């Protein structure tokens, strides 16, 4: 992650829901808007016993700067080799973007309960996550 620690889904099994949101690039207009929407709802997400993690192909150094510039309270995973991105089938199409904008909601049992794909409606990811968490609290 951006702080040098390793993120493992298994560490949250049976304990917390996990929100993995994949985004194309740090510091772009749309990605900044999406990250800030998640930042502004971070406490609500945590209050529903969930951990939030962003993932892109940017470097850890880029993530640290992006987090600092936008006061993001959640971790960002650097995946420059796109190993996680490929595993979750969110690799960008036609070479235009390195990563698709997709959010996975994984419940405490480790089961994917929601996959949200909104390339142009950045705030819908946050809205969909909050709706699911509220309905399944």
C-alpha positions in Angstrom: 0.0 0.0 0.0 1.0 3.6 -0.1 2.5 3.3 3.4 4.6 0.3 2.6 2.4 -2.3 4.3 0.8 -5.3 2.6 -2.9 -5.5 2.2 -4.5 -9.0 2.4 -8.2 -9.6 2.1 -7.9 -12.6 4.4 -7.1 -10.2 7.3 -10.6 -8.9 7.1 -12.5 -12.2 6.7 -15.1 -12.6 9.4 -14.4 -9.1 10.7 -15.2 -6.4 8.2 -16.8 -5.7 4.8 -14.2 -4.6 2.2 -14.8 -1.9 -0.5 -12.2 -2.1 -3.2 -12.5 0.7 -5.7 -10.4 0.6 -8.8 -9.7 3.9 -10.6 -7.7 4.9 -13.7 -5.1 7.5 -12.4 -4.1 9.6 -9.5 -4.7 13.4 -9.6 -7.0 13.4 -12.7 -10.2 15.3 -12.5 -12.6 12.4 -12.4 -10.5 10.2 -10.1 -10.0 13.1 -7.7 -13.7 13.7 -7.6 -14.4 10.0 -6.9 -11.7 9.8 -4.2 -13.0 13.0 -2.5 -16.6 11.6 -2.5 -15.3 8.5 -0.8 -13.3 10.7 1.6 -16.4 12.7 2.5 -18.3 9.5 3.3 -15.4 7.6 4.9 -16.9 7.8 8.4 -20.2 6.5 7.2 -18.5 3.6 5.5 -16.5 2.8 8.6 -19.7 3.0 10.7 -21.1 0.2 8.6 -18.1 -2.0 9.6 -16.3 -1.7 6.3 -12.8 -0.9 5.2 -12.2 1.2 2.0 -9.2 0.7 -0.2 -8.4 2.4 -3.6 -6.3 0.6 -6.3 -4.7 1.9 -9.4 -1.6 1.2 -11.5 0.1 4.4 -10.2 3.2 4.1 -8.0 3.2 4.2 -4.2 5.0 7.6 -4.5 2.2 9.0 -6.7 -0.4 7.6 -4.2 1.3 9.3 -1.2 1.1 12.6 -3.0 -2.5 12.1 -4.1 -3.5 11.2 -0.6 -1.7 14.1 0.9 -3.1 16.7 -1.6 -6.7 15.5 -1.1 -6.6 14.5 2.6 -7.6 10.9 1.9 -7.9 8.9 5.1 -8.0 5.4 3.4 -5.1 3.4 1.9 -4.3 3.2 -1.8 -2.7 0.2 -3.3 -0.1 0.7 -6.0 -0.4 -2.0 -8.7 2.1 -0.8 -11.5 2.4 -4.4 -12.8 -1.4 -4.6 -12.9 -1.5 -8.0 -11.2 -4.5 -7.1 -9.0 -6.1 -5.1 -11.8 -6.0 -8.2 -14.1 -7.2 -10.5 -11.3 -10.3 -8.4 -10.9 -10.8 -8.0 -14.6 -10.6 -4.2 -14.6 -7.8 -3.6 -17.0 -8.5 -0.6 -19.2 -9.9 -1.1 -22.7 -8.4 0.0 -26.0 -5.4 1.4 -24.2 -7.2 4.6 -23.3 -7.1 4.1 -19.5 -4.9 1.8 -17.6 -7.8 0.7 -15.3 -11.5 0.7 -15.5 -13.5 2.5 -12.8 -15.0 -0.4 -10.9 -15.9 -0.9 -7.2 -16.1 -4.3 -5.6 -18.1 -4.8 -2.4 -16.9 -7.9 -0.5 -18.9 -9.0 2.6 -17.4 -10.3 5.9 -17.6 -13.8 4.5 -15.3 -12.9 1.6 -18.2 -13.1 -0.9 -18.4 -10.4 -3.6 -21.9 -8.9 -3.1 -21.7 -6.0 -5.5 -19.8 -4.9 -8.5 -20.4 -1.3 -9.5 -19.3 0.0 -12.9 -19.8 3.7 -13.6 -17.1 5.1 -15.8 -18.5 8.6 -16.0 -20.6 8.8 -12.8 -17.9 8.9 -10.2 -20.2 9.6 -7.2 -22.4 6.6 -8.0 -19.8 4.2 -6.7 -19.9 5.8 -3.3 -23.7 6.0 -3.4 -24.0 2.3 -4.4 -21.7 1.3 -1.6 -23.6 3.3 1.0 -26.9 1.9 -0.1 -25.6 -1.7 0.1 -24.0 -1.2 3.5 -27.2 0.5 4.9 -29.4 -2.3 3.6 -27.1 -5.1 4.9 -26.2 -3.6 8.3 
